Amino acid sequence: MSEPIIEGGFNDTPVTPEVHALVFSNLAAINDKLDTNWTNLIVASVKSQVVAGVNYRGTVKGDYGSAVVTIHTKWGSN
């Protein structure tokens, strides 16, 4: 049985090619925020929250270990 959806909260989300593309398109900002120089990463897990857009919070793994990142999108921007 799947977990219940938490309205307004973060919920488990499949790691799709679109999620990978969204995270990779934000690689420069991730590197700036973490003070790293990752060149490669994978999305190990992700949760999403629907608000005035979609917030994605996921664990990424790459050249410098792993980190939890949050990416904010607005409706129509992804």
DAKA-V288296 format. One record per pair of residues at least 4 apart in sequence whose C-alpha atoms are under 8 Angstrom apart, sorted by the first residue. I is the first residue (numbers start at 1). GAP is how many residues later the second one is. D is the distance in Angstrom with one decimal. If there is no record, write none. Layout:
I & GAP & D
I & GAP & D
This chain:
5 & 6 & 6.2
6 & 4 & 6.9
6 & 5 & 6.5
8 & 41 & 6.4
8 & 42 & 6.5
8 & 43 & 7.0
9 & 40 & 5.7
9 & 41 & 7.9
10 & 37 & 5.6
10 & 38 & 5.1
10 & 39 & 4.6
10 & 47 & 8.0
11 & 36 & 5.0
11 & 37 & 5.4
11 & 38 & 6.5
12 & 34 & 6.3
12 & 35 & 4.4
12 & 36 & 6.6
13 & 32 & 7.9
13 & 33 & 5.6
13 & 34 & 4.9
13 & 35 & 6.1
14 & 31 & 7.8
14 & 32 & 7.0
15 & 4 & 5.9
15 & 5 & 7.0
15 & 28 & 7.0
15 & 29 & 7.7
15 & 30 & 6.4
15 & 31 & 6.4
16 & 4 & 6.4
17 & 4 & 6.1
18 & 4 & 6.1
19 & 4 & 6.2
19 & 24 & 8.0
20 & 4 & 6.0
20 & 22 & 7.2
20 & 23 & 6.3
21 & 4 & 5.9
22 & 4 & 6.5
22 & 56 & 7.7
23 & 4 & 6.5
23 & 20 & 7.7
23 & 48 & 7.6
24 & 17 & 7.6
26 & 4 & 6.2
27 & 4 & 6.1
27 & 11 & 7.6
28 & 4 & 6.2
29 & 4 & 6.1
30 & 4 & 6.1
30 & 6 & 8.0
30 & 39 & 7.4
31 & 4 & 5.5
31 & 5 & 4.7
31 & 6 & 5.5
31 & 7 & 6.4
32 & 4 & 6.7
36 & 28 & 7.3
38 & 24 & 6.6
38 & 25 & 5.5
38 & 26 & 6.6
39 & 23 & 7.8
39 & 24 & 6.9
40 & 22 & 5.6
40 & 23 & 6.3
41 & 19 & 6.3
41 & 20 & 5.3
41 & 21 & 4.1
41 & 22 & 7.0
42 & 18 & 5.5
42 & 19 & 5.4
42 & 20 & 6.4
43 & 15 & 6.8
43 & 16 & 6.0
43 & 17 & 4.5
43 & 18 & 6.5
44 & 14 & 7.3
44 & 15 & 5.5
44 & 16 & 5.5
44 & 17 & 6.7
45 & 13 & 5.4
45 & 14 & 5.4
45 & 15 & 7.4
46 & 10 & 6.7
46 & 11 & 5.6
46 & 12 & 4.0
46 & 13 & 6.5
47 & 9 & 5.8
47 & 10 & 5.3
47 & 11 & 6.1
48 & 6 & 6.5
48 & 7 & 5.5
48 & 8 & 4.5
48 & 9 & 6.2
49 & 5 & 5.6
49 & 6 & 5.0
49 & 7 & 6.5
50 & 4 & 4.6
50 & 5 & 6.5
51 & 4 & 7.4
52 & 22 & 6.4
52 & 23 & 6.8
53 & 19 & 7.4
53 & 20 & 5.4
53 & 21 & 4.1
53 & 22 & 4.6
54 & 18 & 6.2
54 & 19 & 5.3
54 & 20 & 6.5
54 & 21 & 7.3
55 & 15 & 6.8
55 & 16 & 5.7
55 & 17 & 4.5
55 & 18 & 6.1
56 & 14 & 5.5
56 & 15 & 5.2
56 & 16 & 6.4
57 & 11 & 6.9
57 & 12 & 5.6
57 & 13 & 4.2
57 & 14 & 6.5
58 & 10 & 5.5
58 & 11 & 5.6
58 & 12 & 6.5
59 & 7 & 6.8
59 & 8 & 5.6
59 & 9 & 4.4
59 & 10 & 6.4
60 & 6 & 5.5
60 & 7 & 5.5
60 & 8 & 6.3
60 & 9 & 7.3
61 & 4 & 5.6
61 & 5 & 4.2
61 & 6 & 6.7
62 & 4 & 6.3
73 & 4 & 6.3
73 & 5 & 6.7
74 & 4 & 7.5
